[in-house]
Amino acid sequence: MNYARPDIQAMTGYTPGEQPKGTKVIKLNTNENPYPASPKVTEAITRAAQAGLQKYPDASGTAFRMRAGDVLGVDPDWILCGNGSDDILTIATRTFVGENDAVRYATPSYVLYKTLAEIQGAVQDVVRYERDWTLGYEFVAPAERLKLAYLANPNSPSGTVLQPGEVAAIADALPCPLLVDEAYVDFADSNCLDLVRTNERVMVSRTLSKSYALAGLRFGYVVAQPAIIEQMAKVKDSYNCDALAIAGATAAIDDQAWLVENVAKVRATRGRLAAALGELGFAVTDSQANFVWAVHPTLSHEELYLDLKSQGVLVRYMRYDHWGDGLRVSVGADEQIDALLALLAPLVRGR
Ligand SMILES: *Cc1c(COP(=O)(O)O)cnc(C)c1O
């Protein structure tokens, strides 16, 4: 089949984390929330389904934007809804970046940025994180035709965070708009929402997939100044969020008490997981997300991953060019983490 555009044929495409069939596998590989979402979400979706789905949904997800606006302290016209925040990243790329324009992102980070650049036919300006997960001057250096920079904050796979002041300095120095991908921000101590108010070139994207335990619903959003939202709204699919997702997402963001409790549980388990991996000899990066990045000084990460997988525990084995590899372990429920640690201890000590 060689009718497809040559640059599409040349792509490998984004590979999502494994989603095994069956419920026996302990899944610690895609940063899903181990706990079920607020029961109010299911109620709202049921009500929306019972009301009937014969009509098109509200094209801009007004109900969600009103509720989220209250929660975040911004006007609803500062919010654009997406079919997951991956949709938001796609919309931003298509809004700002033309063929042969350049995009900038750091590595190791979210692998989708590369895929989006490739689909758009854009030049990729990839900046390597320093070993301590800070960013050097190259991230803000001027470059020809640079139209958009993506910054995952907290970053994946490291879980590290740049403070709002550092991100503000990056945004000011960059010659192009900056999309701060805050997929994991609810698990962190700080966020960059305030930067949007003062800097017309900053966008902050969020998702309900991780902290609201709704990866299956597909809902994300971006907060930016209305002039940007207006342009991005032209690019999105007319009905990019369905009626059930809008109803569920609105109920989810309305239940902040659920969020606070869930985030506290995940953060507590994160601390326990990081400490236990440290005791097993891993170097564990301080994480502000719902996963930890663990590197063992001597053992093969790939073999550890395969051994765990053969015993029913899936973690994410990550290997980055010119960087190295490691294991990214999602913060599961306490008993899932106990099961992982019980399997890992003999694997680590036996070698
Ligand atoms: C999970 C994730 C997203 C996207 O999540 P959606 O499920 O599409 O909302 C975006 N950025 C990063 C860094 C992520 O890890």
The ligand as a Tripos MOL2 file, in Angstrom:
@<TRIPOS>MOLECULE
LIG
   15    15     1     0     0
SMALL
NO_CHARGES

@<TRIPOS>ATOM
      1 C1         -1.4570   10.4000   29.4900 C.3       1 LIG1
      2 C2         -0.8090   11.6110   28.9290 C.ar      1 LIG1
      3 C3         -1.4770   12.4870   28.0670 C.ar      1 LIG1
      4 C4         -2.8010   12.2480   27.4190 C.3       1 LIG1
      5 O1         -3.7610   11.6880   28.0360 O.3       1 LIG1
      6 P1         -5.1950   11.5300   27.3990 P.3       1 LIG1
      7 O2         -5.6190   10.1940   27.8790 O.co2     1 LIG1
      8 O3         -5.1180   11.6350   25.9020 O.co2     1 LIG1
      9 O4         -5.9800   12.6360   27.9680 O.co2     1 LIG1
     10 C5         -0.8460   13.6380   27.6630 C.ar      1 LIG1
     11 N1          0.4030   13.9180   28.0520 N.ar      1 LIG1
     12 C6          1.0900   13.1020   28.8560 C.ar      1 LIG1
     13 C7          2.4770   13.4760   29.2440 C.3       1 LIG1
     14 C8          0.5140   11.9150   29.3070 C.ar      1 LIG1
     15 O5          1.2140   11.0830   30.0510 O.3       1 LIG1
@<TRIPOS>BOND
     1     1     2 1
     2     2     3 ar
     3     2    14 ar
     4     3     4 1
     5     3    10 ar
     6     4     5 1
     7     5     6 1
     8     6     7 2
     9     6     8 1
    10     6     9 1
    11    10    11 ar
    12    11    12 ar
    13    12    13 1
    14    12    14 ar
    15    14    15 1
@<TRIPOS>SUBSTRUCTURE
     1 LIG1         1 GROUP 0 **** ****
